[in-house]
Amino acid sequence: MKTIKKPSVTQLIKLLDKPALLGWANKQGLKGIDIAEKRKEWLSYGSSLHNQIYEYIKTGTKLTSYDAQINLEKFFSGINIISAECKVENEYFTGIYDLMYEKNGKIYLSDYKSNAKKIYFEHKLQIAAYSMCVDVDCYSIISIPNFTEMSFKLNDKENYIEILKSLSNIYKQKTIINESKL
């Protein structure tokens, strides 16, 4: 039997239904916005900003946006960076977390999200996945480009872990079914 490549955390999360996106997509359509085209633009912007942040951490290269650079410097002045864009892997998935840092004696595991206003289930699920591979004290989402830190707890982390294990199994079974149709 052929070995199935481990999915990424992103591939697992894509298996979930996201009903809130349906309403959002409808609003965009009513405004005349083609979300397929806009999505490419947003993904490009988010990827570019991620890459710029990583380059800043590695080499000190400033961001292309002056305001984002000011926000980044303010945020980074209050933390000690432990690692950035770090690959992780376990028996269920592979992934890359954005940032691990120390602040006030606590170790945080964090992910950047463009213009995030609140923390969604999928955000917690993603961080829970990474936390299966590294030991930390706290979790956060960093809204970029304003670099607003939104800390949260995973009191029910074991439930998130069970969901991730189940999603990994679903991914594998779906892959087997799709490959058997070839």
N, C-alpha and C positions, 0 to 999 in steps of 0.2 A: 504494500500500500504506500502511496506517495505521501511524503511528509508535507504537512500543511505549514506554510510560513505563518509565524506568529503575527497577529494583527497589531496595529498601533492603537494606542489609547483613543486617538481620534476616530479610527475605523469602528471601534466598539461603540463609542458614543453616538456615531451616526446611525446605529441600528435602532436607536430610541425614537419614538414618536415625539414631536415637539409641537403640540397644538397651539401654543402661543404664537409661533411663527406664521401660522395660517392667517390669523387676524392681522398681523403686521404686514404680511405679503399683500393682503387685500387692500390695506390702506395705501401701500406704495403704488399698487396698480391703479387705484382711484385717483391718485395724484399724477398718473401718467408716467410713472417711473418703471422702467424695465428692470426688474430685480436681477435678472440673469446678467445683464451688462453692469449694473451697479455693484453686484456681488464681486465680479472680477476686479472692479476698481477698489472696493473696500478691502478685498483680500490682498491686493497688491500694496495698498497703503499700510495695512497691518503688518505684512511681511517685511516691507521696507523699514518700518519703524522698529520692529523686532531686531532686524539685522543691524540697524544703526545703534541701537542700545547695546547690543553685544560688542560691536566695534568700539563703542565708547568705553565699555568695561575693559576690553583687551588692550586698546591702544590709546585711549583718550581722545579719539576723533570725535569732534562735536557733531551733534545732530544737525540736519538741514534746517529744521525749524528753530528759530531763536527762542520762542516761547516754550517749546517742548524741552529745549536744552536747559533753560532756567528751572523749569519744573523738575527735570531729571536731577540736576545738581542739588536742588533743595532736598529732594527725597533721599538721594544717595549720601548726602552729608550726615544723615541721621542713622545710617546703617553700616554694618561691616559685611561686605560681600564675601560669601564663602565659595559659591560656584554659580555659573551661569550657563544656560543652554547645555545642560548635562544630560547625556543619554542614560536611560535606565531600562532594565529588562528583568522580567521574571518569567515563570512558566506560562503565564497567561497573555502577555503583551510586551510590546516595546514602547518606548516613549522618550520624549525630551522635555524636561521641565525648564521653565524660564529662569528662575532665580531662587537661590537659597541664600539667606542672609541672617545675620545676628543683629538683634536690636534689644536693648534693655535686658541683656542676659538670656534671651530666648532665641532659639533657632526657628526661622520661618521658612516655609516652602511656599513659593508663589508662582502665579501665572499672570502674564499680561493679557488684558482684554481691552480692545479699542472702545473707548467711550462708554465703559460699563457704568451703569447707574446703580445696579444692585447685583447680588450674587444669586445665580440660578442653580438649580439642581445639577445641571450638567457641569457647571464650574466645580462644584463640590465633588462630583464624581471623578472628574479629571484629576483634581488634587489628591483625592483619596487613592487613586491609582498610583500616582507617583509616590505617595507616602507608604505604599506597600514595598517600595524598594529602598527608601531612605528613612532614617529615624529623625523626626523633628518635634519641636514643642508646639508650634503654631502654624496656622495656614492663612494665606491672604490672596486676594486678587488685587492686582495693581491696574487701575484704569489709566490707560495711556491715550493721549499725550499729556494729560494733566498730572499724572503720577499720584493719583489719590489711592491710598492704601485702604482696602476693605478687609479687615481681619475677620475670621470666623472660626468656630469650633466644629469639630467632627465628633460629637459625643456618641453618635451612632455609626462610627466608622465601620464596624463589623458588617452592618447592613449594606453599606456602599461596596465593601469588599465582596460580599456575596453577589451583589448585582453584577460587578465586574467579572467575577468568575462565570456567572451565568451567561453574560454577554459574550465572553470568550468562547464558551461552549456553543452558543448559537452561531457565532461567526464560523467556527470550525465545521459545524454540521451543514450550514448553508453553503460553505465552500465545497464540501464533499458532494452535496446534491448538485450544485452547479457544474462541478467537474465531471460528474457521472453523465451529464446530458451531452457532453462533447462527443 
